Amino acid sequence: MHEAYVVRSRKVDVRSVFKELFSRRFSRHDFEKWAPINRAGRLAEAENFILASGFKNNPIMWRALLSSCRVYKDTVAGKRAAMKVIELEPQDSSSYVLLHNIYADAALEPLAARIRELMQQRGVRKEPGLSWI
């Protein structure tokens, strides 16, 4: 999870993630258990861990799970994770875009189009990408 923030040069976000995790008594042991489960594609187990760990209202954890759902092409778990993040942070475009991309990658164009429509209805705009090339 933290690698994604570093790659995107969001060092401030990395610090805030760890500050929040440890302020909620999310131990290093918990993180070391959850991160590999998530990365290994054991998405149901990762989701259950979030629900049982007291982090069910933490958008960072759900967004990391959503990202893994895209990697492992799990549209069902991806929708659940995205809806949770959207519920917690309705104006953050990244979750809408990830869910759109999950649906588009699975050739579910009508569902992908509905996500774009939802963004428009809610006034959520995708932040433009940046490139250093």
C-alpha positions as CSV (number, residue, x, y, z in Angstrom):
1,M,0.0,0.0,0.0
2,H,2.7,2.5,1.0
3,E,4.7,1.7,-2.2
4,A,1.9,3.2,-4.3
5,Y,2.1,6.4,-2.4
6,V,5.8,6.6,-2.8
7,V,5.7,5.8,-6.5
8,R,3.2,8.6,-7.0
9,S,5.5,11.0,-4.9
10,R,2.8,11.4,-2.2
11,K,5.2,11.3,0.7
12,V,2.9,13.4,2.9
13,D,0.2,10.8,2.4
14,V,2.5,8.0,3.4
15,R,3.2,9.7,6.7
16,S,-0.5,10.4,7.3
17,V,-1.3,6.8,6.5
18,F,1.1,5.4,9.1
19,K,0.2,8.1,11.6
20,E,-3.5,7.1,11.3
21,L,-2.7,3.4,11.4
22,F,-0.7,3.6,14.6
23,S,-3.0,6.1,16.3
24,R,-5.7,3.6,16.0
25,R,-3.5,0.9,17.5
26,F,-3.0,-0.8,14.2
27,S,0.2,-2.7,15.0
28,R,3.1,-3.4,12.8
29,H,2.2,-7.1,13.2
30,D,-1.4,-6.3,11.9
31,F,0.0,-4.5,8.9
32,E,2.5,-7.2,8.1
33,K,-0.3,-9.7,8.2
34,W,-2.7,-7.7,6.1
35,A,-0.4,-6.4,3.3
36,P,0.8,-9.7,2.0
37,I,-2.7,-11.2,2.1
38,N,-3.9,-8.3,0.0
39,R,-1.0,-8.4,-2.4
40,A,-1.3,-12.2,-2.8
41,G,-4.8,-11.8,-4.2
42,R,-6.5,-13.3,-1.2
43,L,-9.1,-10.6,-1.5
44,A,-11.9,-12.1,0.6
45,E,-9.5,-12.7,3.4
46,A,-8.1,-9.2,3.2
47,E,-11.7,-7.8,3.2
48,N,-12.6,-9.8,6.2
49,F,-9.5,-8.6,8.0
50,I,-10.5,-5.0,7.4
51,L,-14.0,-5.7,8.7
52,A,-12.7,-7.4,11.8
53,S,-9.7,-5.1,12.6
54,G,-11.6,-2.0,13.5
55,F,-10.6,-0.3,10.2
56,K,-13.9,-0.8,8.4
57,N,-14.3,3.0,8.2
58,N,-10.8,3.6,7.0
59,P,-10.8,4.7,3.3
60,I,-7.1,4.0,3.0
61,M,-7.5,0.3,3.7
62,W,-10.5,0.0,1.3
63,R,-8.7,1.9,-1.4
64,A,-5.7,-0.5,-1.2
65,L,-8.1,-3.4,-1.4
66,L,-9.8,-1.8,-4.4
67,S,-6.5,-1.4,-6.1
68,S,-5.8,-5.1,-5.6
69,C,-9.2,-6.0,-7.0
70,R,-8.2,-4.3,-10.2
71,V,-4.9,-6.2,-10.3
72,Y,-6.7,-9.5,-9.7
73,K,-9.7,-8.6,-11.9
74,D,-12.3,-9.2,-9.1
75,T,-15.3,-7.1,-10.1
76,V,-17.5,-8.2,-7.2
77,A,-15.1,-7.4,-4.4
78,G,-14.0,-4.3,-6.3
79,K,-17.5,-3.0,-6.3
80,R,-17.9,-3.6,-2.5
81,A,-14.5,-1.9,-1.8
82,A,-15.3,1.0,-4.1
83,M,-18.8,1.6,-2.6
84,K,-17.2,1.7,0.9
85,V,-14.6,4.2,-0.2
86,I,-17.2,6.3,-2.0
87,E,-19.4,6.2,1.0
88,L,-16.5,7.5,3.2
89,E,-15.0,9.9,0.7
90,P,-17.7,10.7,-1.9
91,Q,-15.7,13.5,-3.6
92,D,-12.5,11.5,-4.1
93,S,-12.3,10.6,-7.8
94,S,-9.7,7.8,-7.5
95,S,-12.2,5.2,-6.3
96,Y,-14.7,6.0,-9.0
97,V,-11.9,5.8,-11.6
98,L,-10.6,2.5,-10.2
99,L,-14.0,0.9,-10.3
100,H,-14.6,2.2,-13.8
101,N,-11.3,0.7,-14.9
102,I,-12.2,-2.7,-13.3
103,Y,-15.5,-2.8,-15.2
104,A,-13.8,-1.6,-18.4
105,D,-11.1,-4.2,-18.2
106,A,-13.8,-6.9,-17.7
107,A,-15.6,-5.7,-20.8
108,L,-18.6,-4.5,-18.7
109,E,-19.0,-1.3,-20.6
110,P,-22.5,-0.5,-19.4
111,L,-21.4,-0.7,-15.7
112,A,-18.3,1.4,-16.5
113,A,-20.5,4.0,-18.2
114,R,-22.8,4.1,-15.1
115,I,-19.7,4.9,-12.9
116,R,-18.9,7.9,-15.2
117,E,-22.5,9.0,-15.0
118,L,-22.4,8.8,-11.2
119,M,-19.3,10.9,-11.1
120,Q,-21.1,13.6,-13.3
121,Q,-24.2,13.5,-11.1
122,R,-22.2,14.0,-8.0
123,G,-19.9,16.6,-9.5
124,V,-16.8,14.5,-9.0
125,R,-14.0,15.3,-11.5
126,K,-11.0,13.1,-12.2
127,E,-7.7,14.8,-11.4
128,P,-5.5,15.0,-14.5
129,G,-2.6,12.7,-14.6
130,L,1.0,14.0,-14.5
131,S,4.0,12.7,-16.3
132,W,7.7,13.6,-15.8
133,I,8.8,12.1,-19.1
